[in-house]
Structure formats: C-alpha cells, structure tokens
Amino acid sequence: MPFGSEGVQPGIALALSGGGFRATLFHCGALWRLNELGYLQKLARISSVSGGSITAGLLAIKWASLDFDKGVARKLQTEVLDPLKAFCGRSIDVPSIVEGTLLPWKTISDALSAHYDRELYKGRTLQDLPDLPRFVFNSTNLATGVDFRFSKPYAGDYRIGLIKRPAFPLSLAVAASSAFPPVLSPVGMKVDPKAFEKTPGADLYDSESYRTQLSLTDGGAYDNLGLETAWKRFDTLLVSDAGAPFSYGPDQGTDWLHQSLRVLDITTNQARGLRKRVLIDLLTRGGRKGTYWGIMTEIRKYGLTDSLPVPPEVTAQLARIRTRLNPFTEAEQRTLINWGYAVCDAALRKWVEPGAAPPKGWPYPDFPLNKSLDPQVKVEASTDLVDPVSAP
C-alpha cells in the first residue's frame, strides 16, 4: 500500500492551522468548547501546523493527565490551557534569532527548539505521545517540496520514505512545524539514511542525499490548515483556522524585497484558498461531515440566535492581531481564547451538534467581544483584509 493511502475511514479529525501565538491561543478557545461538548475525547487524529502545533504538542504530552469523566476532560485548563497562556506571554522569536545569530555552535532553529523543550515539552519525544488520538505535526521539506510529517508511528514524506517509531524530540517536531521563513527557518536535521524505509511511490528514496540531511520549514508553506493528513483519512473534519487573511491595498512598494514578499503572500494565499474551497465543497456536498471556523468567520453567518455575540467589526479587528511569537498581554490572550471558543461553538452547534445547549457565557467574562475589543489588545488598524472563501 502506498505511503499515506490508508483511505477514508470513520472517525473525527481535528486540524489546527498555523498563525503564531495568535493561532496557539485561538485554538485553546476551540479546545475549550470542543471539550465541553464532549468532542475532545472523540478525536481520532489531531493534525497541526506552526502555532497550532505548539498547542497540539502540549495537549499530546498531557493527554494521559486530562482526567476524562463522562467524555469531558476535567483538567484541560490546568494541564494545557493555562500553561499555554503563560508561554504565549513570553518572547520566543527574537531571543531565538539573537541566540542563533550570535552563538556559533547554535542555529536559530536550535534555539527555537530549546525554548519549546525547556518551557513546554520537558524532554519528551514522539514516542511519549499517546497512540490515540494520533498527533501529526506537519512541516515542509524544502528539498522535496512536500509535507514532512512527524508522528509516533512514523516520520517522513511520500517522496523519500518513512522512519518507523521515530525518537525525535517533540520540541524538534514543533520547531520544524513552526519555523517561519526566512528568520526561523530552516530546521536542519542530520539523519541516518538507513533509518528510512522505502515506500511505494517514494521516487527520491534512491538518492541517499535526500535521506541524510533534512532541511525543513514551516508546515504552512505547504498546507497552512493541516488538512493533508486529515481529509484523506477520516470522514468527519473539524478545522480551526487562525491563519492570516490576505491583506490588500494600493501601496505595496516597488523595491525588490517588498515585491518578493508580496508575490510570496499572493502565492501562499492562492494555495490556502484552493484548499479551503476544496474543504468547503467536501462539507457542503456531503463528501465529508464536519465544519470549519476561522479567525475571520462572521459568527452571525451561522444563523444561530443563541451564539455568543460578536459584531462583524470586532471580527475584523480580531483578524488583525499579529501572528508573531512575541509576548501577548493577558487581555490579548483572553480575547483570542474567547474568540476561538465562540466561533467554534457556533460552527459545531450549527453543523455537527445542532441539539447541543448553548454556552453559559464567555470563558473569560471580563473580556467579552459583544461590543469592542479591550484597549490593551493591539490591532494592525491600517491593514485591509479579505477572506476569499466563505465557509459554512
């Protein structure tokens, strides 16, 4: 059987997008509501990218400590959400860049991985992850141009084969998944080429150089939604998207640097838009069950009379919050968790669990989103944004 061709099977897959600390916090809110509705324990797979992988990594190593009772994890907040909030209050990107630039024995990605390991994952490896649900951390192989995935059963990509039962540090997998180019990328990995097994369709396996030195970058370069390993496997998809919507405006700069970055943004946006269109088509035509919610999704479009109120102008502001790995204030943290919670709730109760009771209120009632954002939440006010794909 070719690598990655298990076929569609019954089960629920959750995909967590990239988007820096903004995504980490937004997904925390989604996990909060998924847990309340009893869906966290039902998950068969959690596929993540970049900021979503930061969230998924801690969820993975704390899974056995969540204390599920009647389908609801009683310790999700203390074991996962609160530590992630604290982590997102730190500066990670600039210290990693400084360390990797000034210390000759350390790369930027080394420093990034070390921060993750020291402050979140505590020396855990991929073999410390649970068997169920399966956690998949997605990066992009710069040499082969495809998704390189890390999981407990295997690591690899379909062009060079796979390593079974890999012992890579979890921090390394998350660093590779979140190595945003060009500053945090690439993650270089020296690997024993004999560790790889050839799989059907691995057209580059016979060139040993592809299996000796891996050069990996942010998973969002290939698939910012983390869909690849989810929609080809399971019949029910839950997709949480905190990725940056496309910005537009008349003044984009004419120098070579700004032009190059703009072209990259356009290319990435088109690839992301195509995946979202395929996803929405699958959901609306019945090819898959499930739902999608995003950082820019207007909550009123779900048509529920009892969803948590978030005006369109507030939604537009939320989508302008930065995506860096730098300190987020308490106000920013609680606001993003509230937003992920609210829009996940509306999406689930509209398309997956229509009979579920509405939430009793905001997770953090001191930061409601029904009127305006707290002044402490920093928003890029000058950016015009558009989401080219409307989602159910």
Buried (B, 14 or more C-beta within 10 A) or exposed (E): EEBBEEEEEEBBBBBBBBBBBBBBBBBBBBBBBBBBBBBBBBBBBBBBBBBBBBBBBBBBBBBEEBEBEEEBBEBBBEBBBEBBBEBBBBEBBEBBBEBBEEEEEBBBBBBBBBBBBEBBBEEBBBEBBBEEBBBBBBBBBBBBEBBBBBBBBBBBBBBBBBBEEBEBBBBBBBBBBBBBBEEBBBBBBEBEBEBBBEBEEBEBBEEEEBBEEBBBBBBBBBBBBBBBBBBEBBBBBBBBBBBBBBBEEEEEEEEEEEEEEBEEBEEBBEBBBEBBEBBBEBBEEEBBBBBBBBBBBBBBEBEBEEBBEBBEEBBBBBBBBBBBBBBBBBBBBBBBBBBBBBBBBBBBBBBBBEEBEEBEEBBBEEBBBEEEBBEEBBBEEEBEBEBEBEBB
